[in-house]
């Protein structure tokens, strides 16, 4: 019985991830693009909002973050877009890297060019 309670507690706590927690996950996708950080972010945001209307973009000092929350965690998908002289560097961090989330990775790749 104690073991079942412990498992349930761990599962519930696993859903309580923040942007910082998700950003500490190893990126599942890293790339560079010739697009500006804003152009690339807007491309991804439009695609991700088709998957999850709650997706939103946040401006940072050196670029943008595109964030997808879900019912159990405030940050399910986190795309960090950093501005550079000739475009932007991007890194996708996922709370859970599973096949069901592949659409986020594919659209992040498609927006590169």
N, CA, C and O atoms as a GROMACS GRO file, in nm:
protein
  452
    1UNK      N    1   0.082  -0.119   0.000
    1UNK     CA    2   0.000   0.000   0.000
    1UNK      C    3   0.087   0.125   0.000
    1UNK      O    4   0.061   0.220  -0.074
    2UNK      N    5   0.190   0.125   0.084
    2UNK     CA    6   0.280   0.240   0.092
    2UNK      C    7   0.348   0.264  -0.044
    2UNK      O    8   0.368   0.378  -0.085
    3UNK      N    9   0.383   0.154  -0.110
    3UNK     CA   10   0.448   0.165  -0.241
    3UNK      C   11   0.355   0.230  -0.343
    3UNK      O   12   0.400   0.312  -0.424
    4UNK      N   13   0.227   0.195  -0.342
    4UNK     CA   14   0.129   0.254  -0.434
    4UNK      C   15   0.114   0.404  -0.409
    4UNK      O   16   0.107   0.483  -0.504
    5UNK      N   17   0.110   0.443  -0.284
    5UNK     CA   18   0.099   0.585  -0.250
    5UNK      C   19   0.222   0.660  -0.298
    5UNK      O   20   0.211   0.771  -0.350
    6UNK      N   21   0.340   0.601  -0.282
    6UNK     CA   22   0.463   0.664  -0.327
    6UNK      C   23   0.465   0.682  -0.478
    6UNK      O   24   0.508   0.786  -0.528
    7UNK      N   25   0.421   0.581  -0.551
    7UNK     CA   26   0.419   0.588  -0.697
    7UNK      C   27   0.324   0.698  -0.742
    7UNK      O   28   0.357   0.775  -0.832
    8UNK      N   29   0.206   0.706  -0.682
    8UNK     CA   30   0.110   0.810  -0.718
    8UNK      C   31   0.168   0.948  -0.689
    8UNK      O   32   0.152   1.038  -0.771
    9UNK      N   33   0.234   0.966  -0.577
    9UNK     CA   34   0.293   1.095  -0.542
    9UNK      C   35   0.400   1.135  -0.643
    9UNK      O   36   0.406   1.252  -0.683
   10UNK      N   37   0.482   1.043  -0.685
   10UNK     CA   38   0.587   1.073  -0.783
   10UNK      C   39   0.525   1.113  -0.916
   10UNK      O   40   0.572   1.207  -0.980
   11UNK      N   41   0.422   1.042  -0.959
   11UNK     CA   42   0.356   1.074  -1.085
   11UNK      C   43   0.294   1.213  -1.079
   11UNK      O   44   0.305   1.289  -1.175
   12UNK      N   45   0.229   1.246  -0.969
   12UNK     CA   46   0.168   1.378  -0.955
   12UNK      C   47   0.273   1.488  -0.954
   12UNK      O   48   0.254   1.592  -1.016
   13UNK      N   49   0.381   1.466  -0.885
   13UNK     CA   50   0.487   1.567  -0.878
   13UNK      C   51   0.559   1.583  -1.012
   13UNK      O   52   0.611   1.690  -1.041
   14UNK      N   53   0.562   1.479  -1.091
   14UNK     CA   54   0.628   1.487  -1.222
   14UNK      C   55   0.560   1.588  -1.312
   14UNK      O   56   0.624   1.644  -1.402
   15UNK      N   57   0.434   1.613  -1.290
   15UNK     CA   58   0.361   1.710  -1.370
   15UNK      C   59   0.389   1.854  -1.331
   15UNK      O   60   0.346   1.945  -1.401
   16UNK      N   61   0.459   1.877  -1.222
   16UNK     CA   62   0.482   2.012  -1.171
   16UNK      C   63   0.614   2.069  -1.221
   16UNK      O   64   0.698   2.110  -1.141
   17UNK      N   65   0.633   2.072  -1.350
   17UNK     CA   66   0.758   2.122  -1.406
   17UNK      C   67   0.746   2.270  -1.440
   17UNK      O   68   0.639   2.317  -1.479
   18UNK      N   69   0.854   2.341  -1.423
   18UNK     CA   70   0.858   2.482  -1.462
   18UNK      C   71   0.940   2.495  -1.589
   18UNK      O   72   0.996   2.397  -1.638
   19UNK      N   73   0.948   2.618  -1.643
   19UNK     CA   74   1.031   2.641  -1.761
   19UNK      C   75   1.176   2.606  -1.730
   19UNK      O   76   1.246   2.550  -1.815
   20UNK      N   77   1.221   2.638  -1.609
   20UNK     CA   78   1.358   2.606  -1.571
   20UNK      C   79   1.383   2.456  -1.568
   20UNK      O   80   1.489   2.410  -1.610
   21UNK      N   81   1.284   2.381  -1.517
   21UNK     CA   82   1.298   2.235  -1.514
   21UNK      C   83   1.306   2.178  -1.654
   21UNK      O   84   1.390   2.093  -1.683
   22UNK      N   85   1.220   2.226  -1.741
   22UNK     CA   86   1.219   2.175  -1.879
   22UNK      C   87   1.347   2.218  -1.952
   22UNK      O   88   1.401   2.140  -2.030
   23UNK      N   89   1.394   2.338  -1.928
   23UNK     CA   90   1.516   2.387  -1.993
   23UNK      C   91   1.639   2.307  -1.950
   23UNK      O   92   1.738   2.302  -2.023
   24UNK      N   93   1.634   2.246  -1.833
   24UNK     CA   94   1.748   2.164  -1.787
   24UNK      C   95   1.751   2.028  -1.855
   24UNK      O   96   1.851   1.957  -1.847
   25UNK      N   97   1.641   1.991  -1.922
   25UNK     CA   98   1.640   1.866  -1.998
   25UNK      C   99   1.733   1.882  -2.118
   25UNK      O  100   1.745   1.991  -2.174
   26UNK      N  101   1.798   1.775  -2.156
   26UNK     CA  102   1.883   1.780  -2.276
   26UNK      C  103   1.795   1.813  -2.396
   26UNK      O  104   1.688   1.753  -2.413
   27UNK      N  105   1.837   1.907  -2.482
   27UNK     CA  106   1.755   1.941  -2.599
   27UNK      C  107   1.733   1.819  -2.688
   27UNK      O  108   1.824   1.739  -2.708
   28UNK      N  109   1.612   1.807  -2.740
   28UNK     CA  110   1.582   1.699  -2.834
   28UNK      C  111   1.606   1.742  -2.977
   28UNK      O  112   1.604   1.661  -3.070
   29UNK      N  113   1.629   1.872  -2.995
   29UNK     CA  114   1.655   1.927  -3.129
   29UNK      C  115   1.732   2.057  -3.113
   29UNK      O  116   1.693   2.145  -3.036
   30UNK      N  117   1.844   2.069  -3.186
   30UNK     CA  118   1.927   2.190  -3.184
   30UNK      C  119   1.962   2.223  -3.329
   30UNK      O  120   2.000   2.134  -3.406
   31UNK      N  121   1.950   2.351  -3.366
   31UNK     CA  122   1.980   2.391  -3.504
   31UNK      C  123   2.006   2.540  -3.510
   31UNK      O  124   1.994   2.611  -3.410
   32UNK      N  125   2.042   2.586  -3.628
   32UNK     CA  126   2.060   2.728  -3.658
   32UNK      C  127   1.977   2.760  -3.782
   32UNK      O  128   1.952   2.673  -3.865
   33UNK      N  129   1.936   2.885  -3.793
   33UNK     CA  130   1.860   2.930  -3.908
   33UNK      C  131   1.908   3.068  -3.950
   33UNK      O  132   1.958   3.145  -3.869
   34UNK      N  133   1.892   3.098  -4.078
   34UNK     CA  134   1.926   3.231  -4.128
   34UNK      C  135   1.814   3.331  -4.099
   34UNK      O  136   1.833   3.452  -4.115
   35UNK      N  137   1.696   3.282  -4.058
   35UNK     CA  138   1.586   3.370  -4.022
   35UNK      C  139   1.619   3.446  -3.894
   35UNK      O  140   1.698   3.398  -3.812
   36UNK      N  141   1.559   3.563  -3.877
   36UNK     CA  142   1.576   3.633  -3.750
   36UNK      C  143   1.504   3.555  -3.641
   36UNK      O  144   1.419   3.470  -3.669
   37UNK      N  145   1.538   3.585  -3.517
   37UNK     CA  146   1.474   3.515  -3.406
   37UNK      C  147   1.322   3.535  -3.408
   37UNK      O  148   1.247   3.442  -3.380
   38UNK      N  149   1.277   3.656  -3.441
   38UNK     CA  150   1.133   3.685  -3.445
   38UNK      C  151   1.064   3.612  -3.561
   38UNK      O  152   0.956   3.556  -3.542
   39UNK      N  153   1.126   3.612  -3.679
   39UNK     CA  154   1.068   3.541  -3.794
   39UNK      C  155   1.051   3.392  -3.765
   39UNK      O  156   0.946   3.334  -3.789
   40UNK      N  157   1.157   3.333  -3.712
   40UNK     CA  158   1.152   3.190  -3.682
   40UNK      C  159   1.049   3.163  -3.572
   40UNK      O  160   0.970   3.069  -3.583
   41UNK      N  161   1.049   3.244  -3.467
   41UNK     CA  162   0.955   3.226  -3.357
   41UNK      C  163   0.811   3.236  -3.403
   41UNK      O  164   0.726   3.157  -3.361
   42UNK      N  165   0.782   3.333  -3.488
   42UNK     CA  166   0.645   3.349  -3.540
   42UNK      C  167   0.603   3.230  -3.626
   42UNK      O  168   0.487   3.187  -3.621
   43UNK      N  169   0.696   3.177  -3.704
   43UNK     CA  170   0.667   3.059  -3.785
   43UNK      C  171   0.630   2.941  -3.695
   43UNK      O  172   0.528   2.876  -3.717
   44UNK      N  173   0.713   2.914  -3.596
   44UNK     CA  174   0.688   2.802  -3.505
   44UNK      C  175   0.560   2.825  -3.425
   44UNK      O  176   0.479   2.733  -3.409
   45UNK      N  177   0.541   2.946  -3.376
   45UNK     CA  178   0.423   2.975  -3.294
   45UNK      C  179   0.294   2.946  -3.371
   45UNK      O  180   0.202   2.885  -3.316
   46UNK      N  181   0.288   2.988  -3.495
   46UNK     CA  182   0.168   2.962  -3.574
   46UNK      C  183   0.140   2.813  -3.590
   46UNK      O  184   0.025   2.770  -3.581
   47UNK      N  185   0.244   2.736  -3.612
   47UNK     CA  186   0.229   2.591  -3.628
   47UNK      C  187   0.190   2.525  -3.495
   47UNK      O  188   0.104   2.437  -3.491
   48UNK      N  189   0.255   2.568  -3.388
   48UNK     CA  190   0.227   2.506  -3.257
   48UNK      C  191   0.090   2.542  -3.206
   48UNK      O  192   0.027   2.461  -3.137
   49UNK      N  193   0.040   2.662  -3.238
   49UNK     CA  194  -0.095   2.699  -3.194
   49UNK      C  195  -0.202   2.616  -3.266
   49UNK      O  196  -0.312   2.599  -3.215
   50UNK      N  197  -0.169   2.564  -3.384
   50UNK     CA  198  -0.260   2.472  -3.453
   50UNK      C  199  -0.269   2.340  -3.377
   50UNK      O  200  -0.372   2.272  -3.381
   51UNK      N  201  -0.161   2.302  -3.308
   51UNK     CA  202  -0.158   2.180  -3.229
   51UNK      C  203  -0.215   2.206  -3.089
   51UNK      O  204  -0.296   2.129  -3.037
   52UNK      N  205  -0.171   2.316  -3.030
   52UNK     CA  206  -0.214   2.354  -2.895
   52UNK      C  207  -0.240   2.504  -2.892
   52UNK      O  208  -0.146   2.583  -2.894
   53UNK      N  209  -0.367   2.545  -2.888
   53UNK     CA  210  -0.399   2.688  -2.887
   53UNK      C  211  -0.337   2.766  -2.772
   53UNK      O  212  -0.328   2.888  -2.778
   54UNK      N  213  -0.293   2.699  -2.666
   54UNK     CA  214  -0.232   2.766  -2.551
   54UNK      C  215  -0.085   2.802  -2.574
   54UNK      O  216  -0.024   2.868  -2.490
   55UNK      N  217  -0.028   2.760  -2.686
   55UNK     CA  218   0.113   2.794  -2.716
   55UNK      C  219   0.127   2.945  -2.722
   55UNK      O  220   0.039   3.015  -2.774
   56UNK      N  221   0.238   2.995  -2.670
   56UNK     CA  222   0.262   3.140  -2.670
   56UNK      C  223   0.412   3.168  -2.678
   56UNK      O  224   0.495   3.082  -2.649
   57UNK      N  225   0.445   3.292  -2.718
   57UNK     CA  226   0.584   3.332  -2.732
   57UNK      C  227   0.615   3.442  -2.631
   57UNK      O  228   0.536   3.534  -2.610
   58UNK      N  229   0.733   3.430  -2.569
   58UNK     CA  230   0.778   3.526  -2.468
   58UNK      C  231   0.911   3.584  -2.514
   58UNK      O  232   1.002   3.510  -2.552
   59UNK      N  233   0.922   3.717  -2.512
   59UNK     CA  234   1.047   3.782  -2.550
   59UNK      C  235   1.146   3.777  -2.435
   59UNK      O  236   1.109   3.796  -2.319
   60UNK      N  237   1.273   3.750  -2.468
   60UNK     CA  238   1.383   3.749  -2.371
   60UNK      C  239   1.483   3.855  -2.415
   60UNK      O  240   1.470   3.913  -2.523
   61UNK      N  241   1.582   3.880  -2.333
   61UNK     CA  242   1.684   3.980  -2.366
   61UNK      C  243   1.760   3.943  -2.493
   61UNK      O  244   1.798   4.032  -2.570
   62UNK      N  245   1.782   3.814  -2.517
   62UNK     CA  246   1.862   3.772  -2.633
   62UNK      C  247   1.783   3.689  -2.733
   62UNK      O  248   1.842   3.615  -2.812
   63UNK      N  249   1.651   3.699  -2.732
   63UNK     CA  250   1.571   3.623  -2.827
   63UNK      C  251   1.430   3.600  -2.777
   63UNK      O  252   1.367   3.689  -2.720
   64UNK      N  253   1.381   3.478  -2.800
   64UNK     CA  254   1.244   3.443  -2.764
   64UNK      C  255   1.237   3.302  -2.710
   64UNK      O  256   1.327   3.221  -2.730
   65UNK      N  257   1.127   3.273  -2.641
   65UNK     CA  258   1.091   3.138  -2.602
   65UNK      C  259   0.950   3.113  -2.653
   65UNK      O  260   0.862   3.197  -2.639
   66UNK      N  261   0.930   2.996  -2.714
   66UNK     CA  262   0.796   2.953  -2.750
   66UNK      C  263   0.762   2.840  -2.654
   66UNK      O  264   0.837   2.742  -2.642
   67UNK      N  265   0.650   2.854  -2.584
   67UNK     CA  266   0.614   2.764  -2.475
   67UNK      C  267   0.479   2.701  -2.503
   67UNK      O  268   0.384   2.768  -2.545
   68UNK      N  269   0.471   2.570  -2.477
   68UNK     CA  270   0.344   2.499  -2.484
   68UNK      C  271   0.316   2.441  -2.345
   68UNK      O  272   0.388   2.352  -2.300
   69UNK      N  273   0.214   2.491  -2.278
   69UNK     CA  274   0.174   2.431  -2.150
   69UNK      C  275   0.072   2.319  -2.177
   69UNK      O  276   0.022   2.304  -2.289
   70UNK      N  277   0.044   2.240  -2.074
   70UNK     CA  278  -0.068   2.146  -2.084
   70UNK      C  279  -0.140   2.144  -1.950
   70UNK      O  280  -0.109   2.223  -1.861
   71UNK      N  281  -0.234   2.055  -1.935
   71UNK     CA  282  -0.317   2.054  -1.815
   71UNK      C  283  -0.240   2.018  -1.689
   71UNK      O  284  -0.281   2.055  -1.579
   72UNK      N  285  -0.128   1.948  -1.702
   72UNK     CA  286  -0.055   1.903  -1.582
   72UNK      C  287   0.076   1.975  -1.558
   72UNK      O  288   0.132   1.965  -1.449
   73UNK      N  289   0.127   2.046  -1.657
   73UNK     CA  290   0.254   2.114  -1.640
   73UNK      C  291   0.253   2.247  -1.716
   73UNK      O  292   0.199   2.255  -1.827
   74UNK      N  293   0.311   2.352  -1.658
   74UNK     CA  294   0.311   2.481  -1.727
   74UNK      C  295   0.401   2.485  -1.850
   74UNK      O  296   0.385   2.573  -1.935
   75UNK      N  297   0.494   2.392  -1.862
   75UNK     CA  298   0.584   2.390  -1.978
   75UNK      C  299   0.603   2.246  -2.025
   75UNK      O  300   0.682   2.171  -1.967
   76UNK      N  301   0.531   2.210  -2.129
   76UNK     CA  302   0.545   2.077  -2.190
   76UNK      C  303   0.654   2.081  -2.298
   76UNK      O  304   0.737   1.991  -2.306
   77UNK      N  305   0.651   2.186  -2.380
   77UNK     CA  306   0.749   2.208  -2.486
   77UNK      C  307   0.808   2.346  -2.467
   77UNK      O  308   0.735   2.442  -2.442
   78UNK      N  309   0.939   2.358  -2.480
   78UNK     CA  310   1.007   2.487  -2.465
   78UNK      C  311   1.108   2.501  -2.579
   78UNK      O  312   1.205   2.425  -2.586
   79UNK      N  313   1.085   2.597  -2.666
   79UNK     CA  314   1.177   2.625  -2.775
   79UNK      C  315   1.248   2.754  -2.742
   79UNK      O  316   1.186   2.860  -2.732
   80UNK      N  317   1.380   2.746  -2.723
   80UNK     CA  318   1.461   2.863  -2.692
   80UNK      C  319   1.525   2.911  -2.822
   80UNK      O  320   1.595   2.835  -2.889
   81UNK      N  321   1.501   3.036  -2.856
   81UNK     CA  322   1.551   3.095  -2.981
   81UNK      C  323   1.643   3.210  -2.943
   81UNK      O  324   1.598   3.310  -2.887
   82UNK      N  325   1.771   3.197  -2.973
   82UNK     CA  326   1.868   3.300  -2.938
   82UNK      C  327   1.915   3.371  -3.064
   82UNK      O  328   1.954   3.307  -3.162
   83UNK      N  329   1.910   3.503  -3.059
   83UNK     CA  330   1.951   3.585  -3.173
   83UNK      C  331   2.102   3.577  -3.191
   83UNK      O  332   2.177   3.571  -3.094
   84UNK      N  333   2.145   3.578  -3.316
   84UNK     CA  334   2.288   3.589  -3.348
   84UNK      C  335   2.300   3.680  -3.468
   84UNK      O  336   2.199   3.718  -3.528
   85UNK      N  337   2.421   3.715  -3.505
   85UNK     CA  338   2.444   3.814  -3.611
   85UNK      C  339   2.376   3.777  -3.744
   85UNK      O  340   2.319   3.864  -3.810
   86UNK      N  341   2.380   3.651  -3.782
   86UNK     CA  342   2.327   3.609  -3.912
   86UNK      C  343   2.206   3.518  -3.900
   86UNK      O  344   2.190   3.427  -3.981
   87UNK      N  345   2.122   3.539  -3.800
   87UNK     CA  346   2.004   3.454  -3.784
   87UNK      C  347   1.979   3.421  -3.639
   87UNK      O  348   1.984   3.508  -3.552
   88UNK      N  349   1.953   3.292  -3.614
   88UNK     CA  350   1.920   3.251  -3.478
   88UNK      C  351   1.963   3.107  -3.453
   88UNK      O  352   1.968   3.025  -3.545
   89UNK      N  353   1.993   3.077  -3.328
   89UNK     CA  354   2.018   2.941  -3.282
   89UNK      C  355   1.895   2.896  -3.206
   89UNK      O  356   1.837   2.974  -3.130
   90UNK      N  357   1.855   2.771  -3.225
   90UNK     CA  358   1.735   2.721  -3.160
   90UNK      C  359   1.763   2.590  -3.086
   90UNK      O  360   1.846   2.510  -3.129
   91UNK      N  361   1.694   2.571  -2.976
   91UNK     CA  362   1.705   2.447  -2.899
   91UNK      C  363   1.567   2.413  -2.845
   91UNK      O  364   1.503   2.494  -2.778
   92UNK      N  365   1.521   2.292  -2.873
   92UNK     CA  366   1.392   2.245  -2.827
   92UNK      C  367   1.412   2.155  -2.706
   92UNK      O  368   1.484   2.056  -2.712
   93UNK      N  369   1.348   2.191  -2.596
   93UNK     CA  370   1.350   2.112  -2.473
   93UNK      C  371   1.209   2.060  -2.451
   93UNK      O  372   1.112   2.134  -2.460
   94UNK      N  373   1.199   1.930  -2.422
   94UNK     CA  374   1.068   1.870  -2.402
   94UNK      C  375   1.059   1.810  -2.263
   94UNK      O  376   1.152   1.745  -2.215
   95UNK      N  377   0.944   1.832  -2.198
   95UNK     CA  378   0.922   1.776  -2.066
   95UNK      C  379   0.928   1.624  -2.074
   95UNK      O  380   0.992   1.559  -1.992
   96UNK      N  381   0.862   1.568  -2.173
   96UNK     CA  382   0.867   1.424  -2.201
   96UNK      C  383   0.893   1.407  -2.349
   96UNK      O  384   0.819   1.461  -2.432
   97UNK      N  385   0.996   1.335  -2.383
   97UNK     CA  386   1.029   1.314  -2.523
   97UNK      C  387   0.963   1.183  -2.569
   97UNK      O  388   1.021   1.075  -2.555
   98UNK      N  389   0.842   1.195  -2.622
   98UNK     CA  390   0.769   1.077  -2.668
   98UNK      C  391   0.724   1.097  -2.811
   98UNK      O  392   0.723   1.209  -2.863
   99UNK      N  393   0.687   0.989  -2.875
   99UNK     CA  394   0.648   0.992  -3.014
   99UNK      C  395   0.528   1.085  -3.037
   99UNK      O  396   0.520   1.151  -3.141
  100UNK      N  397   0.436   1.092  -2.942
  100UNK     CA  398   0.316   1.175  -2.958
  100UNK      C  399   0.351   1.322  -2.975
  100UNK      O  400   0.272   1.397  -3.032
  101UNK      N  401   0.467   1.364  -2.928
  101UNK     CA  402   0.507   1.505  -2.936
  101UNK      C  403   0.591   1.535  -3.060
  101UNK      O  404   0.641   1.646  -3.075
  102UNK      N  405   0.606   1.439  -3.148
  102UNK     CA  406   0.692   1.455  -3.265
  102UNK      C  407   0.649   1.572  -3.353
  102UNK      O  408   0.733   1.631  -3.420
  103UNK      N  409   0.523   1.606  -3.354
  103UNK     CA  410   0.474   1.716  -3.438
  103UNK      C  411   0.540   1.848  -3.401
  103UNK      O  412   0.565   1.930  -3.489
  104UNK      N  413   0.570   1.869  -3.273
  104UNK     CA  414   0.639   1.991  -3.232
  104UNK      C  415   0.780   1.996  -3.291
  104UNK      O  416   0.823   2.099  -3.342
  105UNK      N  417   0.850   1.885  -3.284
  105UNK     CA  418   0.987   1.879  -3.340
  105UNK      C  419   0.984   1.897  -3.491
  105UNK      O  420   1.067   1.970  -3.545
  106UNK      N  421   0.891   1.833  -3.557
  106UNK     CA  422   0.884   1.841  -3.704
  106UNK      C  423   0.854   1.984  -3.749
  106UNK      O  424   0.913   2.031  -3.847
  107UNK      N  425   0.766   2.054  -3.682
  107UNK     CA  426   0.736   2.191  -3.723
  107UNK      C  427   0.852   2.284  -3.690
  107UNK      O  428   0.878   2.379  -3.764
  108UNK      N  429   0.924   2.258  -3.580
  108UNK     CA  430   1.043   2.338  -3.548
  108UNK      C  431   1.147   2.321  -3.659
  108UNK      O  432   1.215   2.417  -3.696
  109UNK      N  433   1.160   2.200  -3.712
  109UNK     CA  434   1.254   2.176  -3.822
  109UNK      C  435   1.206   2.241  -3.951
  109UNK      O  436   1.285   2.301  -4.024
  110UNK      N  437   1.076   2.230  -3.978
  110UNK     CA  438   1.022   2.283  -4.102
  110UNK      C  439   1.035   2.435  -4.111
  110UNK      O  440   1.047   2.489  -4.221
  111UNK      N  441   1.033   2.504  -4.000
  111UNK     CA  442   1.041   2.650  -4.001
  111UNK      C  443   1.184   2.702  -4.018
  111UNK      O  444   1.203   2.824  -4.030
  112UNK      N  445   1.284   2.616  -4.020
  112UNK     CA  446   1.423   2.661  -4.032
  112UNK      C  447   1.449   2.732  -4.164
  112UNK      O  448   1.523   2.830  -4.168
  113UNK      N  449   1.390   2.684  -4.272
  113UNK     CA  450   1.421   2.742  -4.404
  113UNK      C  451   1.308   2.826  -4.458
  113UNK      O  452   1.319   2.881  -4.567
   0.00000   0.00000   0.00000
